[in-house]
Amino acid sequence: MESVLCVDIPVQMISCTDTDGKITPIRFRFRDKTGELVTVTVEKVLSEDQNTNRMGACFSCSARIYGRQKIFSLRYSYLSHEWRLSRLRI
């Protein structure tokens, strides 16, 4: 079965940043290969790397996408202020 998801695609993100600058992804949406707008609520952040000496933050998360539990990476660029979805495990 071919995935309808692209790799390394931009997403619209709702996140929370606390007073210490720690970012927590909450919900995001993206367009898949068919053009459908998909909204995903992050159920759990499995790991994170928010080292401010780097170019951005990386989060390994899990959520239900298309009715199935998936593990994926979300990346935030400190320079461009852009969120991207990558490494979606089918």
HTML snippet that shows the backbone in 3Dmol.js (N, CA, C, O; Angstrom):
<script src="https://3Dmol.org/build/3Dmol-min.js"></script>
<div id="view" style="width:600px;height:400px;position:relative"></div>
<script>
const pdb = `
ATOM      1  N   MET A   1       0.842  -1.180   0.000  1.00  0.00           N
ATOM      2  CA  MET A   1       0.000   0.000   0.000  1.00  0.00           C
ATOM      3  C   MET A   1       0.881   1.233   0.000  1.00  0.00           C
ATOM      4  O   MET A   1       1.747   1.374   0.863  1.00  0.00           O
ATOM      5  N   GLU A   2       0.672   2.135  -0.959  1.00  0.00           N
ATOM      6  CA  GLU A   2       1.472   3.347  -1.053  1.00  0.00           C
ATOM      7  C   GLU A   2       0.939   4.387  -0.080  1.00  0.00           C
ATOM      8  O   GLU A   2      -0.273   4.551   0.063  1.00  0.00           O
ATOM      9  N   SER A   3       1.836   5.078   0.580  1.00  0.00           N
ATOM     10  CA  SER A   3       1.441   6.137   1.490  1.00  0.00           C
ATOM     11  C   SER A   3       0.982   7.353   0.703  1.00  0.00           C
ATOM     12  O   SER A   3       1.550   7.663  -0.344  1.00  0.00           O
ATOM     13  N   VAL A   4      -0.048   8.052   1.197  1.00  0.00           N
ATOM     14  CA  VAL A   4      -0.490   9.283   0.568  1.00  0.00           C
ATOM     15  C   VAL A   4       0.212  10.480   1.187  1.00  0.00           C
ATOM     16  O   VAL A   4      -0.103  11.624   0.859  1.00  0.00           O
ATOM     17  N   LEU A   5       1.156  10.226   2.074  1.00  0.00           N
ATOM     18  CA  LEU A   5       1.872  11.302   2.748  1.00  0.00           C
ATOM     19  C   LEU A   5       3.218  11.561   2.098  1.00  0.00           C
ATOM     20  O   LEU A   5       3.897  10.635   1.653  1.00  0.00           O
ATOM     21  N   CYS A   6       3.593  12.818   2.048  1.00  0.00           N
ATOM     22  CA  CYS A   6       4.913  13.208   1.562  1.00  0.00           C
ATOM     23  C   CYS A   6       5.892  13.163   2.727  1.00  0.00           C
ATOM     24  O   CYS A   6       5.493  13.119   3.891  1.00  0.00           O
ATOM     25  N   VAL A   7       7.161  13.173   2.399  1.00  0.00           N
ATOM     26  CA  VAL A   7       8.195  13.231   3.426  1.00  0.00           C
ATOM     27  C   VAL A   7       8.710  14.658   3.472  1.00  0.00           C
ATOM     28  O   VAL A   7       8.919  15.277   2.429  1.00  0.00           O
ATOM     29  N   ASP A   8       8.913  15.182   4.665  1.00  0.00           N
ATOM     30  CA  ASP A   8       9.463  16.517   4.871  1.00  0.00           C
ATOM     31  C   ASP A   8       8.563  17.582   4.249  1.00  0.00           C
ATOM     32  O   ASP A   8       8.964  18.280   3.318  1.00  0.00           O
ATOM     33  N   ILE A   9       7.367  17.696   4.763  1.00  0.00           N
ATOM     34  CA  ILE A   9       6.418  18.677   4.250  1.00  0.00           C
ATOM     35  C   ILE A   9       6.136  19.751   5.306  1.00  0.00           C
ATOM     36  O   ILE A   9       6.190  19.463   6.502  1.00  0.00           O
ATOM     37  N   PRO A  10       5.836  20.984   4.881  1.00  0.00           N
ATOM     38  CA  PRO A  10       5.503  22.037   5.841  1.00  0.00           C
ATOM     39  C   PRO A  10       4.141  21.780   6.470  1.00  0.00           C
ATOM     40  O   PRO A  10       3.240  21.238   5.831  1.00  0.00           O
ATOM     41  N   VAL A  11       4.005  22.177   7.727  1.00  0.00           N
ATOM     42  CA  VAL A  11       2.732  22.023   8.430  1.00  0.00           C
ATOM     43  C   VAL A  11       2.357  23.339   9.106  1.00  0.00           C
ATOM     44  O   VAL A  11       3.215  24.161   9.429  1.00  0.00           O
ATOM     45  N   GLN A  12       1.053  23.515   9.312  1.00  0.00           N
ATOM     46  CA  GLN A  12       0.548  24.608  10.130  1.00  0.00           C
ATOM     47  C   GLN A  12       0.452  24.060  11.546  1.00  0.00           C
ATOM     48  O   GLN A  12      -0.189  23.033  11.770  1.00  0.00           O
ATOM     49  N   MET A  13       1.082  24.734  12.504  1.00  0.00           N
ATOM     50  CA  MET A  13       1.229  24.187  13.854  1.00  0.00           C
ATOM     51  C   MET A  13       0.566  25.068  14.900  1.00  0.00           C
ATOM     52  O   MET A  13       0.618  26.296  14.834  1.00  0.00           O
ATOM     53  N   ILE A  14      -0.052  24.412  15.857  1.00  0.00           N
ATOM     54  CA  ILE A  14      -0.449  25.051  17.108  1.00  0.00           C
ATOM     55  C   ILE A  14       0.452  24.456  18.169  1.00  0.00           C
ATOM     56  O   ILE A  14       0.454  23.245  18.390  1.00  0.00           O
ATOM     57  N   SER A  15       1.221  25.313  18.825  1.00  0.00           N
ATOM     58  CA  SER A  15       2.143  24.854  19.867  1.00  0.00           C
ATOM     59  C   SER A  15       2.048  25.788  21.057  1.00  0.00           C
ATOM     60  O   SER A  15       1.472  26.873  20.973  1.00  0.00           O
ATOM     61  N   CYS A  16       2.621  25.352  22.161  1.00  0.00           N
ATOM     62  CA  CYS A  16       2.670  26.159  23.380  1.00  0.00           C
ATOM     63  C   CYS A  16       4.130  26.373  23.745  1.00  0.00           C
ATOM     64  O   CYS A  16       4.921  25.431  23.735  1.00  0.00           O
ATOM     65  N   THR A  17       4.484  27.601  24.066  1.00  0.00           N
ATOM     66  CA  THR A  17       5.839  27.920  24.507  1.00  0.00           C
ATOM     67  C   THR A  17       5.743  28.468  25.927  1.00  0.00           C
ATOM     68  O   THR A  17       5.043  29.451  26.170  1.00  0.00           O
ATOM     69  N   ASP A  18       6.448  27.832  26.868  1.00  0.00           N
ATOM     70  CA  ASP A  18       6.369  28.287  28.253  1.00  0.00           C
ATOM     71  C   ASP A  18       7.318  29.463  28.489  1.00  0.00           C
ATOM     72  O   ASP A  18       8.006  29.903  27.568  1.00  0.00           O
ATOM     73  N   THR A  19       7.353  29.964  29.706  1.00  0.00           N
ATOM     74  CA  THR A  19       8.148  31.148  30.023  1.00  0.00           C
ATOM     75  C   THR A  19       9.649  30.904  29.929  1.00  0.00           C
ATOM     76  O   THR A  19      10.424  31.859  29.873  1.00  0.00           O
ATOM     77  N   ASP A  20      10.072  29.639  29.910  1.00  0.00           N
ATOM     78  CA  ASP A  20      11.487  29.308  29.761  1.00  0.00           C
ATOM     79  C   ASP A  20      11.861  29.059  28.296  1.00  0.00           C
ATOM     80  O   ASP A  20      13.022  28.778  27.999  1.00  0.00           O
ATOM     81  N   GLY A  21      10.897  29.158  27.381  1.00  0.00           N
ATOM     82  CA  GLY A  21      11.158  28.957  25.962  1.00  0.00           C
ATOM     83  C   GLY A  21      10.976  27.529  25.485  1.00  0.00           C
ATOM     84  O   GLY A  21      11.245  27.235  24.320  1.00  0.00           O
ATOM     85  N   LYS A  22      10.527  26.635  26.351  1.00  0.00           N
ATOM     86  CA  LYS A  22      10.301  25.240  25.959  1.00  0.00           C
ATOM     87  C   LYS A  22       9.041  25.152  25.099  1.00  0.00           C
ATOM     88  O   LYS A  22       7.977  25.638  25.481  1.00  0.00           O
ATOM     89  N   ILE A  23       9.184  24.518  23.923  1.00  0.00           N
ATOM     90  CA  ILE A  23       8.095  24.392  22.962  1.00  0.00           C
ATOM     91  C   ILE A  23       7.423  23.027  23.121  1.00  0.00           C
ATOM     92  O   ILE A  23       8.097  22.010  23.287  1.00  0.00           O
ATOM     93  N   THR A  24       6.094  23.016  23.068  1.00  0.00           N
ATOM     94  CA  THR A  24       5.336  21.766  23.082  1.00  0.00           C
ATOM     95  C   THR A  24       4.371  21.776  21.910  1.00  0.00           C
ATOM     96  O   THR A  24       3.457  22.600  21.878  1.00  0.00           O
ATOM     97  N   PRO A  25       4.554  20.863  20.926  1.00  0.00           N
ATOM     98  CA  PRO A  25       3.597  20.783  19.815  1.00  0.00           C
ATOM     99  C   PRO A  25       2.265  20.220  20.302  1.00  0.00           C
ATOM    100  O   PRO A  25       2.236  19.261  21.072  1.00  0.00           O
ATOM    101  N   ILE A  26       1.157  20.824  19.848  1.00  0.00           N
ATOM    102  CA  ILE A  26      -0.171  20.409  20.294  1.00  0.00           C
ATOM    103  C   ILE A  26      -0.991  19.819  19.148  1.00  0.00           C
ATOM    104  O   ILE A  26      -1.495  18.701  19.251  1.00  0.00           O
ATOM    105  N   ARG A  27      -1.121  20.569  18.066  1.00  0.00           N
ATOM    106  CA  ARG A  27      -1.929  20.122  16.937  1.00  0.00           C
ATOM    107  C   ARG A  27      -1.372  20.755  15.666  1.00  0.00           C
ATOM    108  O   ARG A  27      -0.875  21.881  15.687  1.00  0.00           O
ATOM    109  N   PHE A  28      -1.462  20.009  14.546  1.00  0.00           N
ATOM    110  CA  PHE A  28      -0.994  20.550  13.279  1.00  0.00           C
ATOM    111  C   PHE A  28      -1.862  20.050  12.147  1.00  0.00           C
ATOM    112  O   PHE A  28      -2.639  19.109  12.306  1.00  0.00           O
ATOM    113  N   ARG A  29      -1.716  20.696  10.999  1.00  0.00           N
ATOM    114  CA  ARG A  29      -2.429  20.232   9.808  1.00  0.00           C
ATOM    115  C   ARG A  29      -1.528  20.405   8.594  1.00  0.00           C
ATOM    116  O   ARG A  29      -0.627  21.243   8.566  1.00  0.00           O
ATOM    117  N   PHE A  30      -1.809  19.578   7.591  1.00  0.00           N
ATOM    118  CA  PHE A  30      -1.007  19.567   6.381  1.00  0.00           C
ATOM    119  C   PHE A  30      -1.861  19.061   5.227  1.00  0.00           C
ATOM    120  O   PHE A  30      -2.936  18.500   5.438  1.00  0.00           O
ATOM    121  N   ARG A  31      -1.379  19.260   4.019  1.00  0.00           N
ATOM    122  CA  ARG A  31      -2.029  18.711   2.830  1.00  0.00           C
ATOM    123  C   ARG A  31      -1.267  17.471   2.397  1.00  0.00           C
ATOM    124  O   ARG A  31      -0.047  17.509   2.236  1.00  0.00           O
ATOM    125  N   ASP A  32      -1.993  16.363   2.208  1.00  0.00           N
ATOM    126  CA  ASP A  32      -1.344  15.136   1.743  1.00  0.00           C
ATOM    127  C   ASP A  32      -1.212  15.170   0.226  1.00  0.00           C
ATOM    128  O   ASP A  32      -1.558  16.166  -0.410  1.00  0.00           O
ATOM    129  N   LYS A  33      -0.713  14.085  -0.352  1.00  0.00           N
ATOM    130  CA  LYS A  33      -0.468  14.035  -1.802  1.00  0.00           C
ATOM    131  C   LYS A  33      -1.735  14.200  -2.621  1.00  0.00           C
ATOM    132  O   LYS A  33      -1.678  14.645  -3.767  1.00  0.00           O
ATOM    133  N   THR A  34      -2.885  13.845  -2.044  1.00  0.00           N
ATOM    134  CA  THR A  34      -4.147  13.983  -2.771  1.00  0.00           C
ATOM    135  C   THR A  34      -4.746  15.377  -2.627  1.00  0.00           C
ATOM    136  O   THR A  34      -5.765  15.677  -3.249  1.00  0.00           O
ATOM    137  N   GLY A  35      -4.124  16.236  -1.812  1.00  0.00           N
ATOM    138  CA  GLY A  35      -4.614  17.594  -1.606  1.00  0.00           C
ATOM    139  C   GLY A  35      -5.556  17.734  -0.426  1.00  0.00           C
ATOM    140  O   GLY A  35      -6.034  18.828  -0.128  1.00  0.00           O
ATOM    141  N   GLU A  36      -5.820  16.622   0.243  1.00  0.00           N
ATOM    142  CA  GLU A  36      -6.714  16.652   1.405  1.00  0.00           C
ATOM    143  C   GLU A  36      -6.021  17.337   2.582  1.00  0.00           C
ATOM    144  O   GLU A  36      -4.847  17.086   2.853  1.00  0.00           O
ATOM    145  N   LEU A  37      -6.763  18.212   3.282  1.00  0.00           N
ATOM    146  CA  LEU A  37      -6.237  18.866   4.476  1.00  0.00           C
ATOM    147  C   LEU A  37      -6.456  17.932   5.659  1.00  0.00           C
ATOM    148  O   LEU A  37      -7.595  17.587   5.977  1.00  0.00           O
ATOM    149  N   VAL A  38      -5.369  17.521   6.313  1.00  0.00           N
ATOM    150  CA  VAL A  38      -5.407  16.558   7.408  1.00  0.00           C
ATOM    151  C   VAL A  38      -5.026  17.262   8.705  1.00  0.00           C
ATOM    152  O   VAL A  38      -3.974  17.897   8.780  1.00  0.00           O
ATOM    153  N   THR A  39      -5.871  17.153   9.725  1.00  0.00           N
ATOM    154  CA  THR A  39      -5.589  17.737  11.043  1.00  0.00           C
ATOM    155  C   THR A  39      -5.219  16.619  12.001  1.00  0.00           C
ATOM    156  O   THR A  39      -5.902  15.598  12.072  1.00  0.00           O
ATOM    157  N   VAL A  40      -4.120  16.820  12.747  1.00  0.00           N
ATOM    158  CA  VAL A  40      -3.600  15.796  13.655  1.00  0.00           C
ATOM    159  C   VAL A  40      -3.391  16.422  15.032  1.00  0.00           C
ATOM    160  O   VAL A  40      -2.759  17.471  15.153  1.00  0.00           O
ATOM    161  N   THR A  41      -3.923  15.776  16.065  1.00  0.00           N
ATOM    162  CA  THR A  41      -3.666  16.184  17.445  1.00  0.00           C
ATOM    163  C   THR A  41      -2.566  15.301  17.997  1.00  0.00           C
ATOM    164  O   THR A  41      -2.693  14.076  18.007  1.00  0.00           O
ATOM    165  N   VAL A  42      -1.485  15.917  18.457  1.00  0.00           N
ATOM    166  CA  VAL A  42      -0.349  15.172  19.013  1.00  0.00           C
ATOM    167  C   VAL A  42      -0.794  14.541  20.325  1.00  0.00           C
ATOM    168  O   VAL A  42      -1.183  15.247  21.256  1.00  0.00           O
ATOM    169  N   GLU A  43      -0.737  13.221  20.401  1.00  0.00           N
ATOM    170  CA  GLU A  43      -1.152  12.512  21.609  1.00  0.00           C
ATOM    171  C   GLU A  43      -0.024  12.426  22.624  1.00  0.00           C
ATOM    172  O   GLU A  43      -0.250  12.540  23.828  1.00  0.00           O
ATOM    173  N   LYS A  44       1.206  12.221  22.123  1.00  0.00           N
ATOM    174  CA  LYS A  44       2.328  12.061  23.039  1.00  0.00           C
ATOM    175  C   LYS A  44       3.623  12.504  22.359  1.00  0.00           C
ATOM    176  O   LYS A  44       3.874  12.168  21.202  1.00  0.00           O
ATOM    177  N   VAL A  45       4.438  13.261  23.090  1.00  0.00           N
ATOM    178  CA  VAL A  45       5.783  13.594  22.636  1.00  0.00           C
ATOM    179  C   VAL A  45       6.705  12.529  23.222  1.00  0.00           C
ATOM    180  O   VAL A  45       6.887  12.462  24.437  1.00  0.00           O
ATOM    181  N   LEU A  46       7.285  11.700  22.360  1.00  0.00           N
ATOM    182  CA  LEU A  46       8.113  10.579  22.801  1.00  0.00           C
ATOM    183  C   LEU A  46       9.521  11.017  23.177  1.00  0.00           C
ATOM    184  O   LEU A  46      10.100  10.510  24.138  1.00  0.00           O
ATOM    185  N   SER A  47      10.071  11.963  22.417  1.00  0.00           N
ATOM    186  CA  SER A  47      11.388  12.525  22.730  1.00  0.00           C
ATOM    187  C   SER A  47      11.487  13.896  22.094  1.00  0.00           C
ATOM    188  O   SER A  47      10.741  14.225  21.171  1.00  0.00           O
ATOM    189  N   GLU A  48      12.416  14.688  22.597  1.00  0.00           N
ATOM    190  CA  GLU A  48      12.591  16.034  22.065  1.00  0.00           C
ATOM    191  C   GLU A  48      14.038  16.474  22.198  1.00  0.00           C
ATOM    192  O   GLU A  48      14.758  16.043  23.099  1.00  0.00           O
ATOM    193  N   ASP A  49      14.444  17.336  21.289  1.00  0.00           N
ATOM    194  CA  ASP A  49      15.769  17.948  21.337  1.00  0.00           C
ATOM    195  C   ASP A  49      15.568  19.425  21.036  1.00  0.00           C
ATOM    196  O   ASP A  49      15.344  19.807  19.887  1.00  0.00           O
ATOM    197  N   GLN A  50      15.648  20.256  22.075  1.00  0.00           N
ATOM    198  CA  GLN A  50      15.423  21.686  21.931  1.00  0.00           C
ATOM    199  C   GLN A  50      16.674  22.474  22.275  1.00  0.00           C
ATOM    200  O   GLN A  50      16.584  23.575  22.816  1.00  0.00           O
ATOM    201  N   ASN A  51      17.825  21.929  21.972  1.00  0.00           N
ATOM    202  CA  ASN A  51      19.088  22.591  22.248  1.00  0.00           C
ATOM    203  C   ASN A  51      19.137  23.912  21.487  1.00  0.00           C
ATOM    204  O   ASN A  51      19.105  23.912  20.256  1.00  0.00           O
ATOM    205  N   THR A  52      19.213  25.030  22.192  1.00  0.00           N
ATOM    206  CA  THR A  52      19.184  26.343  21.548  1.00  0.00           C
ATOM    207  C   THR A  52      20.468  26.663  20.795  1.00  0.00           C
ATOM    208  O   THR A  52      20.513  27.651  20.062  1.00  0.00           O
ATOM    209  N   ASN A  53      21.508  25.858  20.954  1.00  0.00           N
ATOM    210  CA  ASN A  53      22.739  26.068  20.198  1.00  0.00           C
ATOM    211  C   ASN A  53      22.626  25.518  18.781  1.00  0.00           C
ATOM    212  O   ASN A  53      23.513  25.746  17.959  1.00  0.00           O
ATOM    213  N   ARG A  54      21.558  24.806  18.489  1.00  0.00           N
ATOM    214  CA  ARG A  54      21.350  24.209  17.168  1.00  0.00           C
ATOM    215  C   ARG A  54      20.462  25.108  16.324  1.00  0.00           C
ATOM    216  O   ARG A  54      20.036  26.177  16.762  1.00  0.00           O
ATOM    217  N   MET A  55      20.190  24.654  15.102  1.00  0.00           N
ATOM    218  CA  MET A  55      19.383  25.429  14.161  1.00  0.00           C
ATOM    219  C   MET A  55      17.881  25.301  14.419  1.00  0.00           C
ATOM    220  O   MET A  55      17.094  26.097  13.907  1.00  0.00           O
ATOM    221  N   GLY A  56      17.477  24.296  15.216  1.00  0.00           N
ATOM    222  CA  GLY A  56      16.057  24.110  15.466  1.00  0.00           C
ATOM    223  C   GLY A  56      15.788  23.045  16.498  1.00  0.00           C
ATOM    224  O   GLY A  56      16.707  22.492  17.102  1.00  0.00           O
ATOM    225  N   ALA A  57      14.522  22.767  16.690  1.00  0.00           N
ATOM    226  CA  ALA A  57      14.080  21.761  17.645  1.00  0.00           C
ATOM    227  C   ALA A  57      13.495  20.580  16.879  1.00  0.00           C
ATOM    228  O   ALA A  57      12.921  20.754  15.804  1.00  0.00           O
ATOM    229  N   CYS A  58      13.641  19.379  17.434  1.00  0.00           N
ATOM    230  CA  CYS A  58      13.118  18.171  16.812  1.00  0.00           C
ATOM    231  C   CYS A  58      12.315  17.393  17.851  1.00  0.00           C
ATOM    232  O   CYS A  58      12.752  17.222  18.989  1.00  0.00           O
ATOM    233  N   PHE A  59      11.150  16.932  17.451  1.00  0.00           N
ATOM    234  CA  PHE A  59      10.256  16.196  18.339  1.00  0.00           C
ATOM    235  C   PHE A  59       9.863  14.878  17.690  1.00  0.00           C
ATOM    236  O   PHE A  59       9.478  14.855  16.521  1.00  0.00           O
ATOM    237  N   SER A  60       9.955  13.791  18.426  1.00  0.00           N
ATOM    238  CA  SER A  60       9.425  12.502  17.994  1.00  0.00           C
ATOM    239  C   SER A  60       8.082  12.353  18.708  1.00  0.00           C
ATOM    240  O   SER A  60       8.014  12.423  19.935  1.00  0.00           O
ATOM    241  N   CYS A  61       7.014  12.147  17.933  1.00  0.00           N
ATOM    242  CA  CYS A  61       5.662  12.154  18.497  1.00  0.00           C
ATOM    243  C   CYS A  61       4.850  10.964  18.010  1.00  0.00           C
ATOM    244  O   CYS A  61       5.222  10.280  17.056  1.00  0.00           O
ATOM    245  N   SER A  62       3.736  10.735  18.686  1.00  0.00           N
ATOM    246  CA  SER A  62       2.786   9.733  18.221  1.00  0.00           C
ATOM    247  C   SER A  62       1.394  10.355  18.205  1.00  0.00           C
ATOM    248  O   SER A  62       1.064  11.214  19.023  1.00  0.00           O
ATOM    249  N   ALA A  63       0.583   9.891  17.240  1.00  0.00           N
ATOM    250  CA  ALA A  63      -0.790  10.371  17.101  1.00  0.00           C
ATOM    251  C   ALA A  63      -1.520   9.459  16.127  1.00  0.00           C
ATOM    252  O   ALA A  63      -0.905   8.634  15.452  1.00  0.00           O
ATOM    253  N   ARG A  64      -2.824   9.615  16.064  1.00  0.00           N
ATOM    254  CA  ARG A  64      -3.635   8.871  15.109  1.00  0.00           C
ATOM    255  C   ARG A  64      -3.736   9.694  13.832  1.00  0.00           C
ATOM    256  O   ARG A  64      -4.188  10.838  13.850  1.00  0.00           O
ATOM    257  N   ILE A  65      -3.305   9.090  12.715  1.00  0.00           N
ATOM    258  CA  ILE A  65      -3.414   9.711  11.399  1.00  0.00           C
ATOM    259  C   ILE A  65      -4.127   8.707  10.503  1.00  0.00           C
ATOM    260  O   ILE A  65      -3.711   7.553  10.408  1.00  0.00           O
ATOM    261  N   TYR A  66      -5.189   9.138   9.852  1.00  0.00           N
ATOM    262  CA  TYR A  66      -6.018   8.252   9.031  1.00  0.00           C
ATOM    263  C   TYR A  66      -6.520   7.058   9.833  1.00  0.00           C
ATOM    264  O   TYR A  66      -6.648   5.959   9.294  1.00  0.00           O
ATOM    265  N   GLY A  67      -6.807   7.266  11.127  1.00  0.00           N
ATOM    266  CA  GLY A  67      -7.366   6.216  11.960  1.00  0.00           C
ATOM    267  C   GLY A  67      -6.368   5.208  12.496  1.00  0.00           C
ATOM    268  O   GLY A  67      -6.760   4.245  13.155  1.00  0.00           O
ATOM    269  N   ARG A  68      -5.078   5.412  12.224  1.00  0.00           N
ATOM    270  CA  ARG A  68      -4.048   4.484  12.708  1.00  0.00           C
ATOM    271  C   ARG A  68      -3.000   5.221  13.531  1.00  0.00           C
ATOM    272  O   ARG A  68      -2.649   6.366  13.246  1.00  0.00           O
ATOM    273  N   GLN A  69      -2.512   4.537  14.556  1.00  0.00           N
ATOM    274  CA  GLN A  69      -1.463   5.116  15.397  1.00  0.00           C
ATOM    275  C   GLN A  69      -0.166   5.204  14.598  1.00  0.00           C
ATOM    276  O   GLN A  69       0.275   4.208  14.023  1.00  0.00           O
ATOM    277  N   LYS A  70       0.448   6.386  14.557  1.00  0.00           N
ATOM    278  CA  LYS A  70       1.678   6.603  13.803  1.00  0.00           C
ATOM    279  C   LYS A  70       2.721   7.275  14.684  1.00  0.00           C
ATOM    280  O   LYS A  70       2.394   7.993  15.629  1.00  0.00           O
ATOM    281  N   ILE A  71       3.984   7.024  14.352  1.00  0.00           N
ATOM    282  CA  ILE A  71       5.107   7.710  14.990  1.00  0.00           C
ATOM    283  C   ILE A  71       5.771   8.547  13.905  1.00  0.00           C
ATOM    284  O   ILE A  71       5.987   8.069  12.791  1.00  0.00           O
ATOM    285  N   PHE A  72       6.093   9.789  14.230  1.00  0.00           N
ATOM    286  CA  PHE A  72       6.631  10.717  13.237  1.00  0.00           C
ATOM    287  C   PHE A  72       7.515  11.751  13.925  1.00  0.00           C
ATOM    288  O   PHE A  72       7.544  11.843  15.152  1.00  0.00           O
ATOM    289  N   SER A  73       8.227  12.518  13.126  1.00  0.00           N
ATOM    290  CA  SER A  73       9.069  13.603  13.632  1.00  0.00           C
ATOM    291  C   SER A  73       8.500  14.935  13.177  1.00  0.00           C
ATOM    292  O   SER A  73       8.035  15.080  12.046  1.00  0.00           O
ATOM    293  N   LEU A  74       8.547  15.893  14.073  1.00  0.00           N
ATOM    294  CA  LEU A  74       8.218  17.273  13.761  1.00  0.00           C
ATOM    295  C   LEU A  74       9.470  18.092  14.008  1.00  0.00           C
ATOM    296  O   LEU A  74      10.130  17.932  15.034  1.00  0.00           O
ATOM    297  N   ARG A  75       9.800  18.975  13.065  1.00  0.00           N
ATOM    298  CA  ARG A  75      10.979  19.826  13.217  1.00  0.00           C
ATOM    299  C   ARG A  75      10.572  21.290  13.154  1.00  0.00           C
ATOM    300  O   ARG A  75       9.738  21.682  12.339  1.00  0.00           O
ATOM    301  N   TYR A  76      11.175  22.092  14.030  1.00  0.00           N
ATOM    302  CA  TYR A  76      10.943  23.534  14.037  1.00  0.00           C
ATOM    303  C   TYR A  76      12.266  24.235  13.789  1.00  0.00           C
ATOM    304  O   TYR A  76      13.251  23.960  14.474  1.00  0.00           O
ATOM    305  N   SER A  77      12.299  25.143  12.811  1.00  0.00           N
ATOM    306  CA  SER A  77      13.509  25.898  12.495  1.00  0.00           C
ATOM    307  C   SER A  77      13.487  27.221  13.248  1.00  0.00           C
ATOM    308  O   SER A  77      12.555  28.011  13.101  1.00  0.00           O
ATOM    309  N   TYR A  78      14.521  27.462  14.058  1.00  0.00           N
ATOM    310  CA  TYR A  78      14.620  28.727  14.784  1.00  0.00           C
ATOM    311  C   TYR A  78      14.843  29.898  13.827  1.00  0.00           C
ATOM    312  O   TYR A  78      14.408  31.014  14.110  1.00  0.00           O
ATOM    313  N   LEU A  79      15.514  29.659  12.703  1.00  0.00           N
ATOM    314  CA  LEU A  79      15.824  30.733  11.761  1.00  0.00           C
ATOM    315  C   LEU A  79      14.629  31.131  10.899  1.00  0.00           C
ATOM    316  O   LEU A  79      14.344  32.319  10.745  1.00  0.00           O
ATOM    317  N   SER A  80      13.929  30.145  10.337  1.00  0.00           N
ATOM    318  CA  SER A  80      12.815  30.454   9.436  1.00  0.00           C
ATOM    319  C   SER A  80      11.457  30.433  10.136  1.00  0.00           C
ATOM    320  O   SER A  80      10.450  30.809   9.535  1.00  0.00           O
ATOM    321  N   HIS A  81      11.416  29.998  11.395  1.00  0.00           N
ATOM    322  CA  HIS A  81      10.165  29.886  12.165  1.00  0.00           C
ATOM    323  C   HIS A  81       9.161  29.008  11.431  1.00  0.00           C
ATOM    324  O   HIS A  81       7.980  29.341  11.339  1.00  0.00           O
ATOM    325  N   GLU A  82       9.645  27.882  10.909  1.00  0.00           N
ATOM    326  CA  GLU A  82       8.831  26.979  10.104  1.00  0.00           C
ATOM    327  C   GLU A  82       8.806  25.590  10.728  1.00  0.00           C
ATOM    328  O   GLU A  82       9.830  25.085  11.188  1.00  0.00           O
ATOM    329  N   TRP A  83       7.622  24.979  10.738  1.00  0.00           N
ATOM    330  CA  TRP A  83       7.441  23.600  11.197  1.00  0.00           C
ATOM    331  C   TRP A  83       7.369  22.677   9.993  1.00  0.00           C
ATOM    332  O   TRP A  83       6.808  23.040   8.959  1.00  0.00           O
ATOM    333  N   ARG A  84       7.949  21.458  10.126  1.00  0.00           N
ATOM    334  CA  ARG A  84       7.919  20.455   9.053  1.00  0.00           C
ATOM    335  C   ARG A  84       7.663  19.075   9.653  1.00  0.00           C
ATOM    336  O   ARG A  84       8.133  18.763  10.747  1.00  0.00           O
ATOM    337  N   LEU A  85       6.913  18.258   8.924  1.00  0.00           N
ATOM    338  CA  LEU A  85       6.634  16.874   9.284  1.00  0.00           C
ATOM    339  C   LEU A  85       7.591  15.994   8.492  1.00  0.00           C
ATOM    340  O   LEU A  85       7.716  16.140   7.276  1.00  0.00           O
ATOM    341  N   SER A  86       8.266  15.078   9.185  1.00  0.00           N
ATOM    342  CA  SER A  86       9.196  14.165   8.503  1.00  0.00           C
ATOM    343  C   SER A  86       9.210  12.823   9.202  1.00  0.00           C
ATOM    344  O   SER A  86       8.691  12.672  10.308  1.00  0.00           O
ATOM    345  N   ARG A  87       9.805  11.865   8.547  1.00  0.00           N
ATOM    346  CA  ARG A  87      10.013  10.521   9.098  1.00  0.00           C
ATOM    347  C   ARG A  87       8.736   9.874   9.621  1.00  0.00           C
ATOM    348  O   ARG A  87       8.705   9.342  10.730  1.00  0.00           O
ATOM    349  N   LEU A  88       7.703   9.925   8.822  1.00  0.00           N
ATOM    350  CA  LEU A  88       6.457   9.266   9.195  1.00  0.00           C
ATOM    351  C   LEU A  88       6.610   7.775   9.000  1.00  0.00           C
ATOM    352  O   LEU A  88       6.909   7.324   7.894  1.00  0.00           O
ATOM    353  N   ARG A  89       6.412   7.010  10.040  1.00  0.00           N
ATOM    354  CA  ARG A  89       6.543   5.552   9.973  1.00  0.00           C
ATOM    355  C   ARG A  89       5.199   4.946   9.638  1.00  0.00           C
ATOM    356  O   ARG A  89       4.224   5.142  10.364  1.00  0.00           O
ATOM    357  N   ILE A  90       5.141   4.218   8.552  1.00  0.00           N
ATOM    358  CA  ILE A  90       3.878   3.629   8.092  1.00  0.00           C
ATOM    359  C   ILE A  90       3.640   2.309   8.814  1.00  0.00           C
ATOM    360  O   ILE A  90       2.630   1.647   8.574  1.00  0.00           O
TER     361      ILE A  90
END
`;
const viewer = $3Dmol.createViewer("view");
viewer.addModel(pdb, "pdb");
viewer.setStyle({}, {cartoon: {color: "spectrum"}});
viewer.zoomTo();
viewer.render();
</script>
